[in-house]
Amino acid sequence: MAKGANQKLKLLYIAKYFMENTDEEHFVTVPEIISYLNSNDISAERKAVYDDIECLKLFGLDICCEKAKTFNYYLASREFETPELKLLVDAVQASKFITVKKSFALIKKIETLTSKAGAGLLNREVYVANRAKTENEHIYYNVDKIHEAILKNRQICFKYYEWGTDKKKHFRKDGEFYKEAPVALTYSDENYYLITYKEKYNSYVHYRVDKMEQTSIAEEERVLPKEQFDLPTYVKKTFSMYRGEEKSVTVEFDNSLVGVVIDRFGSNVTIVPSENTFTAHLNVAVSPYFYSWLVGFGNKAKILSPENVKADFLNHIEEIRKIY
C-alpha cells in the first residue's frame, strides 16, 4: 500500500483520535481507526494498528479494550477528569476579572482536554454572557508583566483608572504613570490584585489588575523590606482589599457565627468561648467594609474594644441612617 504524505504522523493521529473520540462510554474499533487514518492520507493495516496501540500504551496512554462483538478501544483516563474540568469552567465563569471574550476562549481550550462527548457536557454548563465581567482585554498581559517583573526583581509601570458616572475611564494622577515595586498577586472578593511595597512609607498597597493599563517593566530594581511578606495575613485583615489602619479589635459574636469567623480569619484566630457567645481578637484594617461586614450580622456581633473603633463604628451607622 502506497504511503501518504502524513504517514510519519500515524502514531500522533491515532493518539489524537483516541483523545477526541473516546472515553469510558464511547469506544472505537480498529476498522474505525483505519478509516480515520485513510481520511487523513495515512495508509494502515490492521496488524500495524494493533502494534501502534500497544506502542501508545507503553508511552503512557491509558488505552483499554473491551471485547463484545468486536474489540472496542477507549482512553480510560486523562490528565484531567470531567469533574476537575467542570471546576475549571466554573472558575472561569465566576471570575469577574476575565472578559467575556477571554472566558469563552478559555473554556474552548478547557474543552480540548476531554473527548468531544465530554466537551459537550461542559458546553451545556456555560453561562458567561450575562455575568458581570471586566472590559479590560489586557489583563492577561498585565499578569504576565507582573510575574516577569517579580522574577527579574524590577519595578513595574502602569496607568491606573477608575470609572466615572459618565461610564468612562478616568485615570488617576492626571494620567501619569505609577512606578511600583511588585510583591505579589492575589485573588480576593472576585478580583485580581497586585500588591506593591512603598519604601517611602514602609507599607504595602494594592491595585486591581483589571484597572491597570499600558503596563511595562521598568529598568530600576525593586526595593523590598527585609522581612518576608505574609500574603495570607494581609488578605485576612484587609476587607474587600479596602485600605484602612491596622488595629487589634475585640468582637463578641453569637456562637452560630463561629464558622463564619474561622472562614474569614483562619483556624488560628484567637477565640474565647462563653455560654451563648464567643469573643474573637481580630487584627484587621479598620474600614467601612469591615464595619459593613459586622452590620450584616445584626445583633449577633458587637465590638468590645478599642473604644475609638466602637465610636467610629457608631458614627458609621449614624451616617448611613442620616440618608434615609
C-alpha positions as CSV (number, residue, x, y, z in Angstrom):
1,M,0.0,0.0,0.0
2,A,1.4,3.4,-1.0
3,K,2.4,5.7,1.8
4,G,0.6,9.0,2.2
5,A,2.1,12.4,3.0
6,N,1.2,12.1,6.7
7,Q,2.5,8.5,7.1
8,K,5.2,9.6,9.6
9,L,2.5,11.2,11.8
10,K,0.4,8.0,12.1
11,L,1.0,7.5,15.9
12,L,0.1,11.1,16.6
13,Y,-3.1,10.9,14.6
14,I,-4.1,7.7,16.4
15,A,-3.4,9.3,19.8
16,K,-5.4,12.4,18.7
17,Y,-8.3,10.2,17.6
18,F,-8.4,8.4,21.0
19,M,-8.3,11.7,22.9
20,E,-11.0,13.4,20.8
21,N,-13.4,10.5,20.3
22,T,-13.2,8.1,23.2
23,D,-13.9,7.8,27.0
24,E,-15.4,5.2,29.3
25,E,-18.7,5.5,27.5
26,H,-17.5,6.0,23.9
27,F,-15.4,3.3,22.0
28,V,-13.7,2.9,18.7
29,T,-12.8,-0.2,16.7
30,V,-9.7,-0.9,14.7
31,P,-11.6,-0.6,11.4
32,E,-12.8,2.9,12.5
33,I,-9.2,3.9,13.3
34,I,-8.1,2.7,9.9
35,S,-10.9,4.6,8.2
36,Y,-9.9,7.8,10.1
37,L,-6.2,7.4,9.1
38,N,-7.2,6.9,5.5
39,S,-9.2,10.1,5.6
40,N,-6.0,11.9,6.7
41,D,-3.9,10.4,3.8
42,I,-2.4,7.7,6.1
43,S,-2.4,4.1,5.0
44,A,-2.7,1.5,7.7
45,E,-3.2,-2.3,8.1
46,R,-5.0,-4.0,11.0
47,K,-1.9,-5.7,12.5
48,A,0.1,-2.4,12.3
49,V,-2.7,-0.5,14.1
50,Y,-2.6,-3.2,16.9
51,D,1.1,-2.6,17.2
52,D,0.6,1.2,17.3
53,I,-2.0,0.9,20.1
54,E,0.5,-1.2,22.2
55,C,3.2,1.4,21.5
56,L,0.9,4.2,22.7
57,K,0.1,2.2,25.9
58,L,3.8,1.8,26.5
59,F,4.2,5.5,26.1
60,G,1.7,6.1,28.9
61,L,-1.8,6.4,27.3
62,D,-4.3,4.5,29.4
63,I,-6.0,2.7,26.5
64,C,-8.3,-0.1,27.4
65,C,-10.0,-2.8,25.4
66,E,-13.4,-4.4,25.9
67,K,-14.4,-7.5,23.9
68,A,-18.0,-7.6,22.7
69,K,-18.9,-8.5,19.1
70,T,-15.8,-6.6,18.2
71,F,-12.8,-5.3,20.2
72,N,-13.7,-1.9,21.5
73,Y,-10.9,0.5,22.5
74,Y,-11.1,3.7,24.6
75,L,-9.0,6.1,26.6
76,A,-9.8,5.2,30.2
77,S,-8.1,8.2,32.0
78,R,-6.7,11.6,31.2
79,E,-4.6,14.3,32.8
80,F,-7.9,16.0,33.9
81,E,-11.1,14.1,34.8
82,T,-14.5,15.6,33.9
83,P,-15.3,16.8,37.4
84,E,-12.0,18.7,37.5
85,L,-12.7,20.3,34.2
86,K,-16.1,21.4,35.4
87,L,-14.3,23.1,38.4
88,L,-12.1,24.9,35.9
89,V,-15.0,26.0,33.8
90,D,-16.9,27.2,36.9
91,A,-13.8,29.2,38.0
92,V,-13.6,30.9,34.6
93,Q,-17.3,31.7,34.6
94,A,-17.2,33.2,38.1
95,S,-14.1,35.3,37.5
96,K,-15.0,38.9,37.1
97,F,-11.5,39.9,36.0
98,I,-11.7,37.7,32.9
99,T,-13.6,39.4,30.0
100,V,-16.5,37.6,28.2
101,K,-14.4,37.1,25.1
102,K,-11.5,35.6,27.0
103,S,-13.9,33.5,29.1
104,F,-15.3,31.8,26.0
105,A,-11.8,31.3,24.6
106,L,-10.5,29.7,27.8
107,I,-13.5,27.4,28.1
108,K,-13.0,26.3,24.5
109,K,-9.4,25.4,25.4
110,I,-10.5,23.5,28.5
111,E,-12.9,21.5,26.3
112,T,-9.9,20.2,24.3
113,L,-8.7,18.4,27.5
114,T,-11.5,15.9,27.2
115,S,-13.4,14.0,24.5
116,K,-15.9,15.6,22.2
117,A,-18.7,14.0,24.2
118,G,-17.1,15.3,27.4
119,A,-16.8,18.8,25.9
120,G,-20.5,18.7,25.1
121,L,-21.2,18.2,28.8
122,L,-19.0,21.2,29.7
123,N,-20.5,23.3,27.0
124,R,-24.1,22.8,28.3
125,E,-22.9,24.4,31.6
126,V,-21.5,27.6,30.1
127,Y,-23.2,30.7,31.4
128,V,-21.0,33.7,30.8
129,A,-22.7,36.4,28.7
130,N,-24.9,37.9,31.5
131,R,-22.3,37.8,34.2
132,A,-20.5,40.9,35.5
133,K,-17.2,40.9,33.7
134,T,-14.3,43.3,33.3
135,E,-13.9,45.0,29.9
136,N,-10.1,45.2,30.1
137,E,-8.8,42.8,27.5
138,H,-5.2,43.5,28.6
139,I,-5.4,41.7,31.9
140,Y,-3.5,38.6,30.7
141,Y,-0.7,40.8,29.6
142,N,-0.8,42.7,32.9
143,V,-0.5,39.4,34.8
144,D,2.4,38.2,32.6
145,K,4.3,41.5,33.0
146,I,3.8,41.5,36.8
147,H,5.1,37.9,37.1
148,E,8.1,38.8,34.9
149,A,8.9,41.9,36.9
150,I,8.8,39.9,40.1
151,L,11.1,37.3,38.6
152,K,13.5,39.9,37.3
153,N,13.4,41.9,40.6
154,R,12.3,45.0,38.7
155,Q,9.8,47.8,39.3
156,I,6.6,47.9,37.2
157,C,5.0,50.9,35.5
158,F,1.3,51.3,34.6
159,K,-1.6,53.8,34.4
160,Y,-4.5,53.3,36.8
161,Y,-8.1,54.3,36.3
162,E,-11.5,54.5,38.0
163,W,-14.9,54.5,36.4
164,G,-16.8,57.8,36.4
165,T,-20.5,58.5,36.5
166,D,-20.2,59.1,32.7
167,K,-19.3,55.4,32.4
168,K,-15.9,56.4,31.1
169,K,-12.4,55.7,32.4
170,H,-10.8,58.4,34.5
171,F,-7.0,57.9,35.0
172,R,-5.6,58.8,38.4
173,K,-2.7,61.2,38.8
174,D,-3.9,63.0,35.7
175,G,-2.8,60.0,33.6
176,E,0.7,59.9,34.9
177,F,2.4,56.5,35.2
178,Y,2.7,54.7,38.5
179,K,6.1,53.1,39.3
180,E,5.8,50.4,41.9
181,A,7.7,47.6,43.5
182,P,5.6,44.4,42.8
183,V,5.4,42.0,45.7
184,A,2.7,39.5,44.9
185,L,-0.6,38.8,43.0
186,T,-3.7,37.7,44.9
187,Y,-7.3,36.9,44.1
188,S,-9.8,38.3,46.6
189,D,-13.5,39.3,46.5
190,E,-13.8,38.2,42.9
191,N,-11.0,40.5,41.7
192,Y,-7.3,40.1,40.9
193,Y,-4.9,42.4,42.8
194,L,-1.3,43.5,42.5
195,I,0.3,44.1,45.9
196,T,3.3,46.5,46.0
197,Y,5.7,47.9,48.6
198,K,6.1,51.6,49.2
199,E,9.6,52.2,50.6
200,K,8.9,55.8,51.4
201,Y,6.1,54.9,53.8
202,N,7.3,51.4,54.7
203,S,3.9,50.0,53.8
204,Y,2.0,47.8,51.3
205,V,-0.7,49.0,48.9
206,H,-2.7,47.1,46.2
207,Y,-4.2,47.8,42.8
208,R,-6.9,46.0,40.8
209,V,-5.2,44.3,37.9
210,D,-8.2,44.9,35.6
211,K,-7.9,48.7,36.1
212,M,-4.2,48.8,35.0
213,E,-3.3,49.9,31.5
214,Q,-0.1,50.4,29.5
215,T,1.8,48.1,31.8
216,S,5.5,47.7,31.4
217,I,8.6,46.6,33.2
218,A,11.0,49.4,34.4
219,E,14.7,49.3,34.4
220,E,15.0,50.1,38.1
221,E,15.2,47.2,40.6
222,R,12.5,47.0,43.2
223,V,13.3,47.7,46.8
224,L,11.7,45.4,49.4
225,P,11.7,45.2,53.2
226,K,13.9,42.7,54.9
227,E,11.0,40.9,56.5
228,Q,9.2,38.4,54.3
229,F,5.8,39.5,53.1
230,D,2.9,37.4,54.6
231,L,0.3,37.3,51.9
232,P,-2.4,35.2,53.8
233,T,-2.3,37.6,56.8
234,Y,-2.5,40.6,54.5
235,V,-5.6,39.3,52.7
236,K,-7.3,38.2,56.0
237,K,-7.0,41.6,57.6
238,T,-7.9,43.6,54.5
239,F,-11.6,43.6,53.9
240,S,-12.6,43.7,50.2
241,M,-9.0,44.9,49.7
242,Y,-10.1,48.2,51.2
243,R,-7.3,50.2,52.8
244,G,-7.5,51.1,56.5
245,E,-5.4,51.5,59.6
246,E,-4.5,48.1,61.0
247,K,-5.8,47.6,64.6
248,S,-6.4,44.8,67.0
249,V,-10.2,44.7,67.5
250,T,-12.1,42.5,70.0
251,V,-15.6,41.4,68.9
252,E,-18.2,39.4,70.6
253,F,-20.1,37.0,68.3
254,D,-23.1,34.7,68.7
255,N,-22.0,31.1,68.7
256,S,-23.8,30.5,65.4
257,L,-21.1,32.6,63.7
258,V,-18.0,30.7,64.7
259,G,-17.8,29.1,61.3
260,V,-18.0,32.5,59.6
261,V,-15.2,33.9,61.7
262,I,-12.9,30.9,61.1
263,D,-13.7,31.0,57.3
264,R,-12.7,34.7,57.3
265,F,-9.7,34.7,59.6
266,G,-8.5,31.1,59.6
267,S,-8.3,28.4,62.3
268,N,-5.5,30.3,64.2
269,V,-7.8,33.2,65.2
270,T,-8.0,33.7,69.0
271,I,-11.4,32.7,70.3
272,V,-12.6,32.8,73.9
273,P,-15.9,30.9,74.3
274,S,-18.7,31.8,76.7
275,E,-22.2,30.3,77.2
276,N,-24.0,31.6,74.1
277,T,-21.3,33.8,72.6
278,F,-17.6,33.9,72.0
279,T,-15.0,36.6,71.9
280,A,-12.6,36.9,68.9
281,H,-9.5,39.0,68.8
282,L,-9.0,40.2,65.2
283,N,-6.2,42.0,63.5
284,V,-7.9,44.0,60.8
285,A,-7.6,47.0,58.6
286,V,-10.4,49.1,60.1
287,S,-12.5,50.4,57.2
288,P,-16.1,50.9,56.1
289,Y,-16.0,47.4,54.5
290,F,-15.1,45.9,57.9
291,Y,-18.0,47.8,59.5
292,S,-20.4,46.7,56.8
293,W,-19.3,43.1,57.4
294,L,-20.2,43.4,61.0
295,V,-23.5,45.2,60.3
296,G,-24.5,42.2,58.2
297,F,-24.7,40.1,61.4
298,G,-27.2,42.4,63.1
299,N,-27.3,41.9,66.9
300,K,-25.2,38.8,66.7
301,A,-21.9,40.8,66.6
302,K,-20.7,43.6,68.9
303,I,-17.4,45.5,69.0
304,L,-16.0,45.4,72.6
305,S,-12.7,47.3,72.1
306,P,-10.9,49.5,71.5
307,E,-13.2,52.5,72.3
308,N,-12.2,54.6,69.4
309,V,-13.2,51.8,67.0
310,K,-16.5,51.4,68.7
311,A,-17.1,55.2,68.4
312,D,-16.2,55.2,64.8
313,F,-18.5,52.2,64.1
314,L,-21.4,54.0,65.7
315,N,-20.6,57.1,63.6
316,H,-20.6,54.9,60.5
317,I,-24.1,53.6,61.3
318,E,-25.3,57.1,62.1
319,E,-24.1,58.4,58.8
320,I,-26.0,55.7,57.0
321,R,-29.1,56.4,59.0
322,K,-29.0,60.1,58.1
323,I,-29.6,59.5,54.4
324,Y,-32.9,57.8,55.0
